[in-house]
Structure formats: C-alpha cells, structure tokens
Amino acid sequence: MKDGPLRRVIKRLALLRYLGDLWVTRRVLAAQGEPRYRLTGACNGCGRCCETPVIAVSRPVFFLRSLRWLTLTWHRLVNGFEYTGEDRRLKLFVFRCTHYDPVTKQCDSYDSRPGMCRDYPRNLVYSALPEFLPECGYSAVYKKSEQLRQALAKSNLPPEKLAELERKLHLKE
C-alpha cells in the first residue's frame, strides 16, 4: 500500500506530535532516573518486529467502542496496520503491517514509518523487564548490573539459579 500525498502529510504531522510527546516523556523519565537499562546489540534484519506490530492501549480505548473504533481506524488508514486480534488481559491490539514485505523483510514506507516503528527497540529500555523477540539482535543490560550481580553472588544460590536470574534480570551482555 503506497502513501498518497494527504496520507504522507497526516503521517508527518502524527510523527511530529509523537516525537514531541516522546521528547517530553523522556525528559520526565530521565529526571526520575530512567531508563534503567542500556540497549545493546544491533538490528539483524529478522523483521519479526515488523510482522506483527502490537500496541498497548488504555482501558477506555480498549473497551469503549467509539475510542476503540477511532484507534483501529487511525492505525488502518494512517499507519497501514490491519487489526488481526487482541490480548484482553494486557489490553493489546495486534496488527499486520501492510507496508512490510515478508519476502524482502523490508518496509515499503520506511521514510514515513510510524513513531513506534522508529523508536523500536529503544522504547523497551523503559520497561520494568524488557522482553525482546527471540530472533532480535538487540538486548538490554541493567545499568547497575555489576552491583546486583555482586549481591547475588553473595546469596549462595545454586549456579543454575544464579545464571537464570542474571539472564532474566538482564545482568549480562
């Protein structure tokens, strides 16, 4: 699905709003000591993040029909995301991106991609425990991992439990 001129303008305006919100949010979070993680690795071009975009929404957007319809319509018309399902427990909408080509693993709208696509995976370092797709070349490392690893080493845990905690808590690169 190619972008027409009106759609490109709308996408640019949405991107500017997104980047403004992101700048303010990141400044507030930085004042609170965030992010707690450092992003490591690099994109290996697996394309998994593009195959099935997932968007977390608030309770009102998830449950109120009019807000739900507006959100899903926006993502379909502006971002080219076709709704495929949801996770009711986590309040997530699951989509298929019409701009993603599974054969070439490329985006046909890369220059005007949505802010959430531009910010991935950097946005994950603001999570309590970042989870990356198994194929992803990126990972996160807890910024204070050395202190936490030293504390865990003193706890007399079995080696396999210690290794599991280091992996789950993102304490190693």
Secondary structure, DSSP 8 states (H G I E B T S, - for coil): ----HHHHHHHHHHHHHHHHHHHHHHHHHHHTT---EEEEE------HHHHS-EEE--HHHHH-HHHHHHHHHHIIIII-EEEEEEETTTTEEEEEETTEETTTTEETTGGG--HHHHHTTGGGGGSSS----TT-SEEEEETTHHHHHHHHHTTT--HHHHHHHHHHTT---
